[in-house]
Amino acid sequence: MLIAKSKFTIFFYVVFLLVFIQDISSQEETKSDNTKTFNELRISEVRGTNALSLGIGTSVMNGDLSNPMFEIYSHIGYKRFLGSSVAINLGYHKFNLAYEDVFNEGFMSFDLNLEWYLSSHRKFTPFIFAGGGYHAANYFETTETKAQGGLGFEVLVTDRVGLKLFADYNYMFTDELEGVVFGASDDAYWRVAIGLNIYFGNFLKNKFAKKIPTVINSNQLADDY
């Protein structure tokens, strides 16, 4: 339990640091944004309301046995923004979990996450997410429920394609994932991946649009009488 609490504390501080850095960045960028024209503002609305999410990386066990191995991990999913910064993400994940010489099995999970993009109107944005999932062995020989949370960042390489890097922590509601019951805590595993978000649909509305003066509203002409 102490290990689980320490990992949660580290995760909390990392999230707090991301929010703090983003707040400072937002204050600095707002000053420069005030000089943008309406056309320049429109260019910054680059993320669509929908996205196809793809990724590949590695997964590693955090359970009862020693010498866990890094194995292959991949995912595909669909993302839908519910507002300017919050999205819901449904994904299918395929991966292996292994310990050296004693265990190597294939698994999959169906995850539903709520994501928060700290600056969705900018080309670079950190994001955090959390949700629940349905975990299954290959051919659904065993199934379990789980909870997961993670963080990452995305950089837009074009108006419709974002490059992302993220990591998530998956907590199982069982201690029998690798066939060994030991200790007071349930099994868990990490996944780290790089991937793409391919956006489509209408552009997200920029919540700062009304705060930025344009040539029209900052130079109003007085009516002649």
FENSULTA-V381717 format. One record per residue. N is the residue number from 1. RES is the residue in three letters. SS is DSSP state (@ for helix, = for strand, . for the rest). PSI is psi as a letter, one per 20 degrees, with the letter a starting at -180 (none if undefined). Layout:
n->N res->RES ss->SS psi->PSI
n->N res->RES ss->SS psi->PSI
//
This chain:
n->1 res->MET ss->. psi->h
n->2 res->LEU ss->@ psi->h
n->3 res->ILE ss->@ psi->g
n->4 res->ALA ss->@ psi->g
n->5 res->LYS ss->@ psi->g
n->6 res->SER ss->@ psi->h
n->7 res->LYS ss->@ psi->h
n->8 res->PHE ss->@ psi->h
n->9 res->THR ss->@ psi->g
n->10 res->ILE ss->@ psi->g
n->11 res->PHE ss->@ psi->g
n->12 res->PHE ss->@ psi->g
n->13 res->TYR ss->@ psi->h
n->14 res->VAL ss->@ psi->g
n->15 res->VAL ss->@ psi->g
n->16 res->PHE ss->@ psi->g
n->17 res->LEU ss->@ psi->g
n->18 res->LEU ss->@ psi->g
n->19 res->VAL ss->@ psi->g
n->20 res->PHE ss->@ psi->g
n->21 res->ILE ss->@ psi->g
n->22 res->GLN ss->@ psi->h
n->23 res->ASP ss->@ psi->g
n->24 res->ILE ss->@ psi->g
n->25 res->SER ss->@ psi->h
n->26 res->SER ss->@ psi->h
n->27 res->GLN ss->@ psi->g
n->28 res->GLU ss->@ psi->g
n->29 res->GLU ss->@ psi->h
n->30 res->THR ss->@ psi->h
n->31 res->LYS ss->@ psi->g
n->32 res->SER ss->@ psi->h
n->33 res->ASP ss->@ psi->h
n->34 res->ASN ss->. psi->i
n->35 res->THR ss->. psi->i
n->36 res->LYS ss->. psi->q
n->37 res->THR ss->. psi->r
n->38 res->PHE ss->@ psi->g
n->39 res->ASN ss->@ psi->h
n->40 res->GLU ss->@ psi->h
n->41 res->LEU ss->@ psi->g
n->42 res->ARG ss->@ psi->h
n->43 res->ILE ss->@ psi->h
n->44 res->SER ss->. psi->i
n->45 res->GLU ss->. psi->m
n->46 res->VAL ss->. psi->h
n->47 res->ARG ss->. psi->p
n->48 res->GLY ss->= psi->r
n->49 res->THR ss->= psi->i
n->50 res->ASN ss->= psi->q
n->51 res->ALA ss->= psi->q
n->52 res->LEU ss->= psi->p
n->53 res->SER ss->= psi->p
n->54 res->LEU ss->= psi->q
n->55 res->GLY ss->= psi->q
n->56 res->ILE ss->= psi->q
n->57 res->GLY ss->= psi->c
n->58 res->THR ss->= psi->q
n->59 res->SER ss->= psi->q
n->60 res->VAL ss->= psi->q
n->61 res->MET ss->= psi->q
n->62 res->ASN ss->= psi->m
n->63 res->GLY ss->. psi->c
n->64 res->ASP ss->. psi->i
n->65 res->LEU ss->. psi->r
n->66 res->SER ss->. psi->r
n->67 res->ASN ss->. psi->l
n->68 res->PRO ss->= psi->q
n->69 res->MET ss->= psi->q
n->70 res->PHE ss->. psi->p
n->71 res->GLU ss->= psi->r
n->72 res->ILE ss->= psi->q
n->73 res->TYR ss->= psi->q
n->74 res->SER ss->= psi->q
n->75 res->HIS ss->= psi->q
n->76 res->ILE ss->= psi->q
n->77 res->GLY ss->= psi->r
n->78 res->TYR ss->= psi->p
n->79 res->LYS ss->= psi->p
n->80 res->ARG ss->= psi->p
n->81 res->PHE ss->= psi->p
n->82 res->LEU ss->. psi->i
n->83 res->GLY ss->. psi->b
n->84 res->SER ss->. psi->i
n->85 res->SER ss->. psi->i
n->86 res->VAL ss->= psi->p
n->87 res->ALA ss->= psi->q
n->88 res->ILE ss->= psi->p
n->89 res->ASN ss->= psi->p
n->90 res->LEU ss->= psi->p
n->91 res->GLY ss->= psi->q
n->92 res->TYR ss->= psi->p
n->93 res->HIS ss->= psi->p
n->94 res->LYS ss->= psi->p
n->95 res->PHE ss->= psi->r
n->96 res->ASN ss->= psi->q
n->97 res->LEU ss->= psi->p
n->98 res->ALA ss->= psi->q
n->99 res->TYR ss->= psi->q
n->100 res->GLU ss->. psi->p
n->101 res->ASP ss->. psi->i
n->102 res->VAL ss->. psi->h
n->103 res->PHE ss->= psi->p
n->104 res->ASN ss->= psi->o
n->105 res->GLU ss->= psi->q
n->106 res->GLY ss->= psi->q
n->107 res->PHE ss->= psi->r
n->108 res->MET ss->= psi->q
n->109 res->SER ss->= psi->q
n->110 res->PHE ss->= psi->o
n->111 res->ASP ss->= psi->q
n->112 res->LEU ss->= psi->o
n->113 res->ASN ss->= psi->q
n->114 res->LEU ss->= psi->p
n->115 res->GLU ss->= psi->q
n->116 res->TRP ss->= psi->o
n->117 res->TYR ss->= psi->p
n->118 res->LEU ss->. psi->h
n->119 res->SER ss->. psi->m
n->120 res->SER ss->. psi->i
n->121 res->HIS ss->. psi->i
n->122 res->ARG ss->. psi->r
n->123 res->LYS ss->. psi->h
n->124 res->PHE ss->= psi->p
n->125 res->THR ss->= psi->p
n->126 res->PRO ss->= psi->q
n->127 res->PHE ss->= psi->q
n->128 res->ILE ss->= psi->q
n->129 res->PHE ss->= psi->q
n->130 res->ALA ss->= psi->q
n->131 res->GLY ss->= psi->b
n->132 res->GLY ss->= psi->r
n->133 res->GLY ss->= psi->r
n->134 res->TYR ss->= psi->o
n->135 res->HIS ss->= psi->p
n->136 res->ALA ss->= psi->q
n->137 res->ALA ss->= psi->r
n->138 res->ASN ss->@ psi->p
n->139 res->TYR ss->@ psi->j
n->140 res->PHE ss->@ psi->k
n->141 res->GLU ss->. psi->h
n->142 res->THR ss->. psi->q
n->143 res->THR ss->= psi->q
n->144 res->GLU ss->= psi->r
n->145 res->THR ss->= psi->q
n->146 res->LYS ss->= psi->r
n->147 res->ALA ss->= psi->q
n->148 res->GLN ss->= psi->q
n->149 res->GLY ss->= psi->q
n->150 res->GLY ss->= psi->a
n->151 res->LEU ss->= psi->r
n->152 res->GLY ss->= psi->a
n->153 res->PHE ss->= psi->q
n->154 res->GLU ss->= psi->q
n->155 res->VAL ss->= psi->p
n->156 res->LEU ss->= psi->p
n->157 res->VAL ss->. psi->h
n->158 res->THR ss->. psi->r
n->159 res->ASP ss->. psi->h
n->160 res->ARG ss->. psi->j
n->161 res->VAL ss->= psi->p
n->162 res->GLY ss->= psi->p
n->163 res->LEU ss->= psi->p
n->164 res->LYS ss->= psi->q
n->165 res->LEU ss->= psi->p
n->166 res->PHE ss->= psi->r
n->167 res->ALA ss->= psi->q
n->168 res->ASP ss->= psi->q
n->169 res->TYR ss->= psi->p
n->170 res->ASN ss->= psi->o
n->171 res->TYR ss->= psi->o
n->172 res->MET ss->= psi->q
n->173 res->PHE ss->. psi->l
n->174 res->THR ss->. psi->q
n->175 res->ASP ss->. psi->j
n->176 res->GLU ss->. psi->j
n->177 res->LEU ss->. psi->g
n->178 res->GLU ss->. psi->j
n->179 res->GLY ss->. psi->j
n->180 res->VAL ss->. psi->p
n->181 res->VAL ss->. psi->o
n->182 res->PHE ss->. psi->p
n->183 res->GLY ss->. psi->r
n->184 res->ALA ss->. psi->i
n->185 res->SER ss->. psi->q
n->186 res->ASP ss->. psi->r
n->187 res->ASP ss->. psi->q
n->188 res->ALA ss->= psi->r
n->189 res->TYR ss->= psi->q
n->190 res->TRP ss->= psi->q
n->191 res->ARG ss->= psi->p
n->192 res->VAL ss->= psi->p
n->193 res->ALA ss->= psi->q
n->194 res->ILE ss->= psi->q
n->195 res->GLY ss->= psi->a
n->196 res->LEU ss->= psi->q
n->197 res->ASN ss->= psi->o
n->198 res->ILE ss->= psi->o
n->199 res->TYR ss->= psi->q
n->200 res->PHE ss->= psi->r
n->201 res->GLY ss->= psi->a
n->202 res->ASN ss->= psi->q
n->203 res->PHE ss->= psi->q
n->204 res->LEU ss->. psi->q
n->205 res->LYS ss->. psi->p
n->206 res->ASN ss->. psi->o
n->207 res->LYS ss->. psi->i
n->208 res->PHE ss->. psi->j
n->209 res->ALA ss->@ psi->g
n->210 res->LYS ss->@ psi->i
n->211 res->LYS ss->@ psi->i
n->212 res->ILE ss->. psi->o
n->213 res->PRO ss->. psi->q
n->214 res->THR ss->. psi->r
n->215 res->VAL ss->@ psi->h
n->216 res->ILE ss->@ psi->g
n->217 res->ASN ss->@ psi->i
n->218 res->SER ss->@ psi->i
n->219 res->ASN ss->. psi->l
n->220 res->GLN ss->. psi->p
n->221 res->LEU ss->. psi->p
n->222 res->ALA ss->. psi->q
n->223 res->ASP ss->. psi->q
n->224 res->ASP ss->. psi->p
n->225 res->TYR ss->. psi->none
//
